[in-house]
Amino acid sequence: MVKIKDIANALEMFAPLPLQDDFDNSGLQIGLTDAEVAGVLLCLDVTEAIVDEAIASGCNLIISHHPIIFKPLKRITGSNYIERLIIKALANGIAIYSAHTNLDNAAEGINNRLAGIIGMQNVRILLPKEDSLLKLSVYVPVSHADAVRNALFAAGCGNIGNYDSCSYNVEGFGTFRAGEGCNPFCGATGELHKEEEMRIETVLPSYIKNRVISALLKAHPYEEPAYDIYPIKNSWDTVGTGVIGELPVERDALELLAEIKGKFGVGCLRYSPLPGKKIKRVALCSGAGGGFAQAAMSAGADLYLTGEARYHDLFNYPGMTVAVIGHYESEICATDIFSEVLSRSFPGLKIVKTALNVNPVNYM
């Protein structure tokens, strides 16, 4: 039987929790990780009506994009909709899990999905994650270099852009003397030993450091492996905020905006002055991404698309149009992503997409 922790593990392999922004609270919101899952209801936001829908459909796990708990709760008395739905969910044995900015920032997350809907090519991250990578150097006897290297790759090391299994290797020799009580892999206790070794260097995201060290120690033949881990200042170009890419052909601005309005079911598309040229390079960021318009212009975008922007976010971007399609409209594809991840991982699992429109914004 599938348990909540299994669902969480599958989602976090796709969109690891450490990718979330500092203000966020993604992950399990309500429930026990060892509870068995009867069915999953997918939604953008959790409301009282969504909890009722889960009860009626026989789903005891709700997966949402937006977390229901952002700030610590001092009391749960039913004084607002968040407290009421928490009470109802607990009373009916329903767990709630949310994947928010970690899903936005993931390599194949929401922004990448939006780029695909628009038909963008050569898609890359607009604002890559910073200070999130480590370099690992380890010294291994030549006879075991392949085994250790493969173990590191299997643990998540060696990914650079669209390349995997990346490492640098150089042969040399190491020296050591085993003291009393040691059980050396090679050499004799009390004698200086010289061993042909390989220095393996590879890169890893900092959040998997413990997993990598565990894999390293398991695969390495030495009793006391020598290795170094240190931070590097490289940007992590495959994850981060927003994306930028190019359209297959240049497009008339108004024609493109009308097409985007239709594709995303936008009730009212707002946009700043048109750039006075054809649109070729497009940047986008789902949700409340108005504050990243400057980054889009600096990257040479002709059009910046986002879900939400303030009045002043639409000023002072000569040569670039900022278009606002709505927060809900820019993120509702999250339910499709959830469904695809879970269907691949758990064939036969009952998965229900909400039939309710929880968008609080109405258009006249």
C-alpha positions as CSV (number, residue, x, y, z in Angstrom):
1,M,0.0,0.0,0.0
2,V,1.3,3.5,-0.9
3,K,1.9,5.7,2.2
4,I,2.1,9.5,2.4
5,K,5.9,9.3,2.9
6,D,6.1,7.5,-0.5
7,I,4.1,10.2,-2.2
8,A,6.3,12.9,-0.5
9,N,9.5,11.2,-1.6
10,A,8.3,11.0,-5.2
11,L,7.4,14.7,-5.3
12,E,10.6,15.7,-3.6
13,M,12.7,13.8,-6.1
14,F,11.1,15.9,-8.8
15,A,11.0,19.2,-6.8
16,P,13.4,18.9,-3.8
17,L,12.2,20.9,-0.7
18,P,15.6,22.7,-0.5
19,L,14.8,24.5,-3.8
20,Q,12.0,26.5,-2.1
21,D,12.5,30.1,-1.3
22,D,13.3,31.2,2.2
23,F,9.8,32.6,2.9
24,D,8.1,29.4,1.9
25,N,6.6,26.4,3.8
26,S,6.4,23.6,1.3
27,G,6.1,20.0,2.4
28,L,3.6,18.0,4.5
29,Q,1.2,20.5,6.2
30,I,-1.2,18.1,8.0
31,G,-1.1,14.4,8.6
32,L,1.2,11.5,9.4
33,T,3.8,10.2,7.0
34,D,3.0,6.5,7.7
35,A,-0.7,6.8,6.9
36,E,-1.8,4.8,3.9
37,V,-3.2,6.7,0.9
38,A,-6.6,5.8,-0.4
39,G,-6.7,8.5,-3.0
40,V,-5.1,11.8,-3.9
41,L,-7.0,15.1,-4.7
42,L,-4.9,17.6,-6.7
43,C,-5.5,21.4,-6.5
44,L,-3.9,24.8,-6.6
45,D,-5.3,26.1,-3.3
46,V,-6.9,24.3,-0.4
47,T,-10.3,25.6,0.7
48,E,-13.1,24.3,2.8
49,A,-14.8,23.2,-0.4
50,I,-11.7,21.3,-1.5
51,V,-11.7,19.4,1.8
52,D,-15.4,18.6,1.2
53,E,-14.5,17.4,-2.3
54,A,-11.8,15.1,-0.9
55,I,-14.2,13.6,1.6
56,A,-16.8,13.0,-1.1
57,S,-14.3,11.5,-3.6
58,G,-12.8,9.1,-1.0
59,C,-9.4,10.8,-1.1
60,N,-7.5,11.1,2.2
61,L,-4.5,13.1,0.8
62,I,-4.8,16.6,-0.8
63,I,-1.8,17.9,-2.8
64,S,-1.8,21.6,-3.4
65,H,0.6,24.1,-4.9
66,H,0.0,26.8,-2.4
67,P,0.6,25.9,1.3
68,I,-2.2,26.6,3.7
69,I,0.2,27.3,6.6
70,F,2.8,30.1,6.0
71,K,3.0,31.5,9.5
72,P,3.0,29.7,12.8
73,L,-0.5,29.2,14.2
74,K,-1.0,30.3,17.8
75,R,-4.4,28.7,18.1
76,I,-6.9,26.7,16.0
77,T,-10.4,27.9,16.9
78,G,-12.1,28.1,13.6
79,S,-11.9,31.9,13.4
80,N,-10.9,31.9,9.7
81,Y,-11.0,29.5,6.7
82,I,-7.5,28.1,7.3
83,E,-8.3,27.1,10.9
84,R,-11.7,25.7,9.8
85,L,-10.3,23.6,7.0
86,I,-7.5,22.3,9.3
87,I,-10.1,21.2,11.8
88,K,-12.2,19.6,9.1
89,A,-9.2,17.8,7.6
90,L,-8.1,16.4,10.9
91,A,-11.6,15.3,11.9
92,N,-11.9,13.4,8.6
93,G,-8.4,11.9,8.5
94,I,-7.2,13.9,5.5
95,A,-3.6,14.9,5.1
96,I,-2.4,17.9,3.1
97,Y,0.9,18.2,1.2
98,S,2.1,21.3,-0.7
99,A,4.8,21.9,-3.2
100,H,5.1,25.6,-3.8
101,T,8.3,27.5,-4.8
102,N,10.3,24.3,-5.0
103,L,8.0,23.3,-7.8
104,D,8.4,26.8,-9.4
105,N,12.2,26.5,-9.2
106,A,12.6,22.9,-10.2
107,A,14.3,22.2,-13.6
108,E,11.0,20.7,-15.0
109,G,8.7,22.7,-12.9
110,I,5.9,25.2,-13.5
111,N,8.0,27.8,-15.4
112,N,9.4,25.2,-17.7
113,R,5.8,23.9,-18.3
114,L,4.6,27.4,-19.2
115,A,7.5,27.8,-21.6
116,G,6.4,24.6,-23.3
117,I,2.8,25.8,-23.6
118,I,3.9,29.0,-25.3
119,G,6.3,27.0,-27.6
120,M,9.6,28.5,-26.4
121,Q,12.9,27.0,-27.4
122,N,16.4,27.0,-25.9
123,V,14.8,27.5,-22.5
124,R,17.1,28.3,-19.6
125,I,16.8,29.7,-16.0
126,L,16.3,33.4,-15.8
127,L,17.8,33.8,-12.2
128,P,19.8,30.6,-11.3
129,K,20.2,29.6,-7.7
130,E,23.3,31.0,-6.0
131,D,25.5,29.5,-3.3
132,S,23.9,26.1,-3.6
133,L,26.8,24.0,-5.0
134,L,29.7,22.1,-3.5
135,K,32.8,20.6,-5.0
136,L,33.9,17.1,-3.8
137,S,37.5,15.8,-4.1
138,V,38.2,12.3,-3.1
139,Y,41.3,10.1,-3.3
140,V,40.7,6.5,-4.3
141,P,43.0,3.5,-5.1
142,V,43.0,3.2,-8.9
143,S,41.5,-0.3,-8.6
144,H,38.3,1.1,-7.1
145,A,38.0,4.4,-8.9
146,D,35.2,3.3,-11.2
147,A,33.1,1.9,-8.3
148,V,33.4,5.0,-6.2
149,R,32.8,7.3,-9.1
150,N,29.7,5.4,-10.1
151,A,28.4,5.5,-6.5
152,L,28.8,9.3,-6.4
153,F,27.0,9.7,-9.7
154,A,24.1,7.4,-8.4
155,A,23.9,9.6,-5.3
156,G,23.4,12.7,-7.4
157,C,26.8,14.1,-8.1
158,G,28.2,15.2,-11.5
159,N,25.3,17.1,-13.0
160,I,26.2,20.2,-15.0
161,G,23.5,21.6,-17.2
162,N,22.1,18.9,-19.4
163,Y,25.2,16.7,-18.8
164,D,25.5,14.1,-16.1
165,S,28.3,11.8,-14.8
166,C,30.7,14.8,-14.9
167,S,34.0,14.4,-13.1
168,Y,37.7,15.3,-13.4
169,N,40.2,12.6,-12.7
170,V,44.0,12.6,-12.2
171,E,46.4,9.8,-11.2
172,G,49.1,10.2,-8.6
173,F,50.1,8.4,-5.4
174,G,49.2,8.7,-1.8
175,T,51.1,7.8,1.3
176,F,50.0,6.7,4.7
177,R,51.1,4.7,7.7
178,A,48.5,2.7,9.6
179,G,48.7,2.9,13.4
180,E,48.0,0.2,16.0
181,G,44.5,-1.1,15.9
182,C,44.0,-0.2,12.2
183,N,42.8,-2.6,9.5
184,P,44.3,-1.1,6.4
185,F,43.0,-2.0,2.9
186,C,46.6,-2.1,1.7
187,G,50.0,-1.8,3.3
188,A,51.0,-3.1,6.7
189,T,50.4,-1.7,10.2
190,G,53.4,0.5,11.3
191,E,54.9,0.7,7.8
192,L,54.8,3.7,5.4
193,H,52.8,2.7,2.4
194,K,52.7,4.3,-1.1
195,E,49.6,3.6,-3.2
196,E,48.7,4.5,-6.8
197,E,45.5,6.6,-6.4
198,M,43.0,8.6,-8.4
199,R,41.8,12.0,-7.4
200,I,38.2,12.3,-8.4
201,E,36.5,15.8,-8.5
202,T,32.8,16.3,-9.0
203,V,30.1,18.8,-8.2
204,L,26.9,18.4,-6.1
205,P,24.0,20.5,-4.8
206,S,24.6,21.2,-1.1
207,Y,21.3,19.7,0.1
208,I,22.4,16.1,-0.9
209,K,25.8,16.3,0.9
210,N,24.9,13.8,3.6
211,R,23.6,11.3,1.0
212,V,26.8,11.7,-1.0
213,I,29.1,11.2,1.9
214,S,27.2,8.1,2.9
215,A,27.5,6.7,-0.6
216,L,31.2,7.6,-0.7
217,L,32.0,5.8,2.6
218,K,30.0,2.7,1.5
219,A,31.8,2.4,-1.8
220,H,35.3,3.4,-0.8
221,P,37.6,0.5,0.3
222,Y,39.7,2.6,2.7
223,E,39.1,2.5,6.4
224,E,39.6,6.3,6.6
225,P,38.9,7.8,3.1
226,A,40.5,11.1,2.4
227,Y,38.1,13.6,0.9
228,D,37.4,17.4,0.8
229,I,34.1,19.2,0.4
230,Y,34.1,23.0,-0.2
231,P,31.6,25.6,-1.4
232,I,31.9,27.0,-4.9
233,K,30.4,30.3,-6.3
234,N,29.1,28.9,-9.5
235,S,25.5,29.5,-10.3
236,W,23.3,26.4,-10.4
237,D,22.0,27.0,-13.9
238,T,19.4,24.3,-14.0
239,V,17.2,25.5,-11.1
240,G,16.0,28.9,-10.0
241,T,13.5,31.7,-10.6
242,G,11.8,32.1,-14.0
243,V,12.9,31.0,-17.4
244,I,13.9,32.7,-20.7
245,G,14.0,31.4,-24.2
246,E,13.1,32.2,-27.8
247,L,10.1,31.6,-30.0
248,P,10.6,29.6,-33.2
249,V,9.8,32.7,-35.3
250,E,9.3,36.3,-34.5
251,R,5.7,37.2,-33.6
252,D,3.6,40.3,-33.8
253,A,3.2,41.4,-30.2
254,L,-0.6,41.8,-30.1
255,E,-1.1,38.6,-32.0
256,L,1.1,36.7,-29.5
257,L,-0.7,38.3,-26.5
258,A,-4.1,37.3,-27.9
259,E,-2.8,33.7,-28.4
260,I,-1.4,33.6,-24.8
261,K,-4.7,35.0,-23.5
262,G,-6.6,32.1,-25.1
263,K,-4.1,29.4,-24.2
264,F,-4.2,30.3,-20.5
265,G,-7.9,31.1,-20.3
266,V,-7.2,34.6,-19.1
267,G,-10.2,36.7,-18.3
268,C,-8.4,40.0,-18.6
269,L,-4.8,40.2,-19.8
270,R,-2.9,43.4,-18.7
271,Y,0.2,44.6,-20.4
272,S,2.5,47.6,-20.5
273,P,3.3,49.5,-23.7
274,L,4.2,47.4,-26.7
275,P,7.9,47.3,-27.6
276,G,7.3,48.5,-31.2
277,K,9.0,45.4,-32.7
278,K,8.4,41.8,-33.3
279,I,8.6,39.4,-30.3
280,K,11.4,36.8,-30.4
281,R,12.9,36.4,-26.9
282,V,10.4,35.7,-24.0
283,A,11.0,35.5,-20.3
284,L,8.4,34.4,-17.8
285,C,7.8,33.7,-14.1
286,S,4.7,32.1,-12.7
287,G,2.8,33.6,-9.7
288,A,3.8,37.0,-8.3
289,G,6.8,37.6,-10.5
290,G,6.5,41.2,-11.3
291,G,9.6,42.1,-9.3
292,F,11.8,40.1,-11.7
293,A,10.9,42.2,-14.8
294,Q,14.3,44.0,-14.5
295,A,16.1,40.7,-14.7
296,A,14.1,39.8,-17.8
297,M,15.0,43.1,-19.5
298,S,18.7,42.7,-18.6
299,A,18.6,39.3,-20.2
300,G,17.3,40.9,-23.5
301,A,13.6,39.8,-23.3
302,D,11.2,41.4,-25.7
303,L,8.3,40.2,-23.6
304,Y,8.1,39.3,-19.9
305,L,5.1,37.2,-18.8
306,T,4.1,36.8,-15.2
307,G,1.0,35.9,-13.1
308,E,0.9,39.0,-10.9
309,A,2.5,42.4,-10.9
310,R,2.1,45.7,-9.1
311,Y,1.3,49.0,-10.9
312,H,4.9,50.1,-10.6
313,D,6.2,46.8,-11.9
314,L,5.0,47.9,-15.4
315,F,7.1,51.0,-15.6
316,N,10.5,51.8,-17.2
317,Y,11.2,48.8,-19.4
318,P,11.9,50.3,-22.8
319,G,11.9,47.8,-25.6
320,M,10.1,45.1,-23.4
321,T,6.5,44.5,-22.7
322,V,5.4,43.2,-19.3
323,A,2.2,41.1,-19.6
324,V,0.2,39.9,-16.6
325,I,-2.0,36.8,-17.1
326,G,-3.2,36.2,-13.5
327,H,-1.7,34.3,-10.6
328,Y,-4.2,31.4,-10.8
329,E,-3.9,31.1,-14.6
330,S,-0.1,31.0,-14.5
331,E,0.0,28.2,-11.9
332,I,-3.0,25.9,-12.5
333,C,-0.8,23.6,-14.6
334,A,0.7,22.5,-11.2
335,T,-2.0,19.9,-11.0
336,D,-0.9,18.4,-14.4
337,I,2.6,18.1,-13.1
338,F,1.5,16.5,-9.9
339,S,-0.6,14.0,-11.8
340,E,2.2,13.0,-14.2
341,V,4.8,12.5,-11.4
342,L,2.4,10.4,-9.3
343,S,1.1,8.4,-12.3
344,R,4.7,7.4,-13.2
345,S,5.6,6.5,-9.7
346,F,2.5,4.8,-8.5
347,P,0.5,3.1,-11.4
348,G,-3.0,2.3,-10.1
349,L,-3.1,5.0,-7.5
350,K,-6.4,6.9,-7.4
351,I,-5.6,10.4,-8.6
352,V,-8.4,13.0,-8.9
353,K,-8.0,16.6,-10.2
354,T,-10.3,19.0,-8.4
355,A,-13.4,19.9,-10.3
356,L,-13.6,23.2,-8.4
357,N,-12.3,26.6,-9.6
358,V,-10.7,28.1,-6.6
359,N,-9.5,31.3,-8.3
360,P,-10.6,34.1,-6.0
361,V,-10.3,36.6,-8.9
362,N,-13.4,37.1,-11.0
363,Y,-13.5,39.1,-14.3
364,M,-16.4,41.2,-15.5
